[in-house]
Amino acid sequence: MLQENRDPEDVVRFAHHIEDSLYANTGLQDQASAMYGGAALYQWRYDGTLAFTREPLVDDGATLARHMVVAHTGTPHASTHSGTLVIEAVKHTGRLAPLIEMSEHARAFADAVRSSAFAEAAEAMNREASVRAAFLREFSTQEDEELARLGRDAGCGVRVAGRGSGGAVWAMGPEDGITFLRDAWRNVFAERGAGRVLATAPTMDGLRVSSAG
């Protein structure tokens, strides 16, 4: 029999431990997003309790959807295990300042989304991505960089997702910029013969499990 009303935070931690046993130094962000849905600012505490706080940023998924586009490139990304990259970068450089700067840009992004200031959200995304790429020495393929450049030209922020061999990219920005970028990406994928802009929308509800009978 399914246990009713399990603590969502316990579910997040349980899922994280499973992933972390397979791939070391993983985060909780994917599990938390799946558990709660919506868009939120998470603050993590990696100590004996592995706890976090969650601050929802929007209550209208339809509005958020007009300022986002998600695509699959048709090609898996190289698996980079970003958590391990962070640890190795700190060990190699002895620097924490880039991590603090990335956190500041992430908070600026959250503030902008909360205020529906999507042009500012895009700027914060791109600033964080620039610091991250330099500090972690993350590489982008020419194909990904072409998509990112189109996004920046349209005034949108672009991030590569699926570093564990996925192949997704997503962007956020002003509605007119997203409309332009959606068509630009479709043209690129048509020329490549691979990739597709996905029909996606934010869900404001997360994981739900039910049992019949």
C-alpha positions in Angstrom: 0.0 0.0 0.0 1.3 3.4 -0.9 2.1 5.7 2.0 0.0 8.8 1.8 1.1 12.4 2.2 4.8 11.8 2.0 6.9 14.8 2.8 7.9 16.3 -0.6 11.3 17.3 0.7 11.9 13.7 1.8 11.0 12.6 -1.8 13.4 15.1 -3.2 16.2 13.9 -1.0 15.5 10.2 -1.7 15.6 10.8 -5.4 18.8 12.7 -5.1 20.5 9.9 -3.1 19.6 7.5 -5.9 21.1 9.7 -8.6 24.1 10.6 -6.5 24.9 6.9 -5.9 25.2 6.5 -9.7 26.8 9.9 -10.6 28.8 11.5 -7.8 28.4 15.2 -6.8 25.0 15.7 -8.3 22.5 18.4 -7.2 18.9 18.5 -6.0 17.6 21.0 -8.6 16.2 18.5 -11.1 14.4 16.5 -8.4 13.0 19.6 -6.7 11.7 21.0 -9.9 10.0 17.8 -10.7 8.5 17.5 -7.2 7.1 21.0 -7.0 6.6 22.2 -10.6 6.3 25.9 -11.3 9.3 28.3 -11.2 11.0 28.9 -7.9 14.2 30.1 -6.3 15.8 27.3 -4.3 18.4 27.9 -1.6 20.4 24.8 -0.7 22.1 23.7 2.5 24.5 20.8 2.0 25.2 19.7 5.5 24.0 16.8 7.6 20.3 17.6 6.8 20.6 18.2 3.1 17.9 20.8 3.3 16.6 23.6 1.1 14.1 26.4 1.0 11.8 27.1 -1.9 10.4 30.5 -2.9 7.8 30.4 -5.8 8.4 33.1 -8.4 5.2 33.0 -10.6 1.6 31.9 -10.2 0.7 32.1 -13.9 2.2 29.5 -16.1 0.6 30.8 -19.3 2.4 34.1 -19.0 5.7 32.4 -18.4 5.2 30.2 -21.4 5.0 33.2 -23.7 8.5 34.2 -22.6 10.1 30.8 -23.0 11.1 28.4 -25.8 12.5 24.9 -25.5 14.1 22.8 -28.2 15.9 19.5 -28.7 19.0 19.7 -30.9 18.7 16.2 -32.1 22.2 15.5 -30.8 23.2 14.3 -27.3 25.4 16.7 -25.4 28.6 15.4 -23.9 28.2 14.4 -20.2 30.1 16.9 -18.1 29.0 16.1 -14.5 28.9 19.7 -13.5 29.0 19.0 -9.8 32.4 17.4 -10.1 33.5 20.2 -12.4 32.7 22.7 -9.7 34.7 20.8 -7.0 37.7 20.3 -9.3 37.6 24.0 -10.3 37.7 25.1 -6.7 40.5 22.7 -5.9 42.5 23.8 -8.9 42.1 27.6 -8.5 41.3 28.0 -4.8 38.7 30.6 -5.9 35.2 30.9 -4.6 34.5 34.3 -6.1 33.1 32.9 -9.4 30.7 30.7 -7.5 29.5 33.7 -5.5 29.1 35.7 -8.7 27.1 33.0 -10.3 24.8 32.8 -7.3 24.3 36.6 -7.5 23.3 36.4 -11.2 20.9 33.5 -10.4 19.3 35.6 -7.7 19.0 38.5 -10.1 17.4 36.2 -12.6 14.9 35.1 -10.0 14.1 38.7 -9.0 13.5 39.6 -12.7 11.2 36.6 -13.3 9.3 37.5 -10.1 8.8 41.0 -11.5 8.0 39.8 -15.0 11.1 41.7 -16.2 12.0 39.2 -18.8 14.6 41.3 -20.6 16.5 41.6 -17.3 16.1 37.9 -16.7 17.7 37.2 -20.1 20.7 39.4 -19.2 21.2 37.7 -15.9 21.1 34.3 -17.6 23.7 35.3 -20.1 26.0 36.8 -17.4 25.8 33.7 -15.3 26.5 31.5 -18.3 29.6 33.6 -19.2 31.0 33.3 -15.7 30.2 29.6 -15.5 31.8 28.8 -18.8 35.0 30.7 -17.9 35.4 29.2 -14.4 34.4 25.6 -15.2 36.0 25.6 -18.6 32.8 24.2 -20.0 32.8 23.9 -23.7 30.0 24.4 -26.2 29.7 22.8 -29.6 29.5 25.0 -32.6 26.0 23.9 -33.0 25.0 25.0 -29.5 26.9 28.3 -29.8 25.0 29.1 -33.0 21.7 28.7 -31.1 23.0 30.7 -28.2 24.2 33.5 -30.5 20.8 33.7 -32.2 19.3 34.0 -28.7 21.6 36.8 -27.6 20.9 38.7 -30.8 17.2 38.4 -30.1 17.7 39.8 -26.5 17.1 36.4 -24.9 19.1 34.3 -22.5 20.0 30.8 -23.6 21.1 27.8 -21.6 22.1 24.3 -22.6 20.3 21.6 -20.6 20.8 17.9 -20.4 24.5 17.8 -19.6 24.0 14.2 -18.7 24.0 13.2 -22.4 20.7 15.0 -23.1 20.3 17.4 -26.0 18.0 20.2 -24.9 18.4 24.0 -25.1 16.0 26.6 -23.7 15.7 30.4 -23.8 13.9 33.1 -21.9 13.3 36.7 -22.9 10.8 39.3 -24.0 7.9 37.9 -25.9 8.8 39.5 -29.3 12.4 38.1 -28.9 11.1 34.6 -28.1 8.8 34.7 -31.1 11.7 35.7 -33.3 14.0 33.1 -31.8 11.5 30.3 -32.1 11.3 30.8 -35.9 15.1 31.3 -36.1 15.7 28.0 -34.3 13.2 26.2 -36.6 15.1 27.5 -39.6 18.4 26.2 -38.2 17.0 22.8 -37.4 15.5 22.6 -40.9 18.9 23.3 -42.5 20.6 20.8 -40.2 18.0 18.1 -40.8 17.9 17.5 -37.0 16.4 19.1 -34.0 13.0 20.5 -33.2 11.4 23.3 -31.3 9.2 21.6 -28.7 5.6 22.4 -27.8 6.1 22.9 -24.1 4.5 24.9 -21.3 5.4 25.2 -17.6 3.4 23.0 -15.3 2.5 24.6 -12.0 2.0 21.3 -10.3 4.7 18.7 -9.7 4.8 15.0 -9.1 1.5 13.3 -8.2 1.2 9.6 -7.5 -2.2 7.9 -7.2 -3.3 4.3 -6.8 -6.5 2.9 -8.2 -8.6 0.4 -6.3 
